[in-house]
Amino acid sequence: GVYSLIDILESMQETSATIQTVLGGIGAISLLIAAIGITNTMIMSIYERTREIGVMKVLGCMLGDIRNMFLFEAGLIGFLGGVAGLGFSYIVSALLNRFAGGLFGGGGYGGDSVVSVIPLWLALTALGFATLVGLISGFMPARRAMKLSALEAIKTE
C-alpha cells in the first residue's frame, strides 16, 4: 500500500474535528449548568431579600433600579466565574507548555516548544461572554423581584 502525506493530513483533520466536537459539547453542557446555577442563586437571593425589596418599593425606589441591582449581581457572578475559569485556563496552559512542550519537537523535557497559547482577544471575549451569560441568567429573577408586591414583601419573614 502507498500512503501520501495528504492521507495522514486528512486523518489528523478528522481526529481534530472529532476532538473539537466533543470539547464543544462539554463546553455547552458546562455553560447550561452555569446558567442554571446563576439563575438559582439569584432566585434564592430574592427569597432571602424579599423584605428588603418590599422596603425599597415602599420608600419609592424605581422598578428599574431594583431590576438593575439584581442584574448587576448576576453579571458580577458571571464575570467572577469567567475570571476563575480564565485563571484556571492560564494555569493549565502554562503547565502544558512547561511539561508537554518537549513532546512536540521542542527539544528535551520542558523544551522551548509552545503547545498552548491563549491570546488576549480570546481571554477578553471569554470574560465578556461569561458576563453576558450571567446577565441573561439573571434577567428572569430580576423581573421577578420587580413584580413583587410591596405589601406582601414587607409581611414576609
C-alpha positions, -999 to 999 in steps of 0.1 A, spaced: 0 0 0 10 35 -7 3 64 16 7 100 9 11 129 33 -24 141 22 -39 109 37 -22 115 70 -33 151 70 -69 142 63 -68 116 91 -54 142 115 -81 168 105 -109 142 111 -94 135 145 -91 172 153 -127 178 142 -139 150 165 -120 163 195 -134 198 188 -169 185 187 -165 166 220 -149 196 237 -176 219 223 -203 196 237 -187 196 271 -185 234 269 -221 237 260 -232 214 289 -210 234 313 -225 267 300 -260 254 306 -251 242 342 -235 276 349 -266 295 337 -289 273 358 -266 278 388 -267 316 384 -304 317 380 -309 295 411 -285 317 431 -304 349 421 -338 333 429 -326 324 463 -312 359 467 -347 373 460 -363 349 485 -338 359 512 -342 396 505 -379 398 499 -385 421 529 -356 444 517 -372 446 482 -405 455 498 -389 483 519 -372 497 488 -406 497 469 -423 514 498 -396 541 500 -402 549 463 -373 531 447 -379 528 409 -386 494 395 -357 498 370 -333 503 399 -344 471 416 -340 452 383 -306 468 376 -294 459 411 -302 422 406 -288 422 370 -256 438 383 -253 410 409 -259 383 382 -234 399 358 -209 401 386 -213 364 394 -208 356 357 -178 379 355 -162 364 386 -169 329 373 -152 339 340 -122 353 359 -119 320 378 -122 299 346 -97 321 328 -72 318 357 -76 280 356 -71 280 318 -39 300 321 -26 277 348 -33 246 326 -18 263 296 14 271 315 16 235 328 11 222 292 38 245 279 62 235 307 58 198 308 44 188 274 64 213 253 92 187 247 68 162 233 62 181 201 97 187 188 109 215 211 139 196 225 140 175 256 119 176 288 104 210 293 116 223 259 110 257 243 81 245 222 48 262 228 19 238 229 -9 261 242 -15 298 236 -44 319 249 -45 352 230 -56 383 248 -86 388 225 -98 353 234 -95 359 271 -114 392 269 -141 377 248 -144 348 273 -149 374 301 -174 393 281 -193 361 273 -193 349 309 -207 383 320 -233 381 293 -244 346 304 -247 360 339 -269 389 328 -291 366 307 -294 341 335 -303 369 360 -329 386 338 -359 364 348 -351 366 386 -347 404 383 -381 406 367 -395 385 395 -380 409 420 -396 439 402 -431 423 402 -431 415 440 -460 432 458 -446 458 483 -471 449 510 -467 411 505 -429 415 506 -430 435 538 -452 409 555 -428 381 546 -405 369 573 
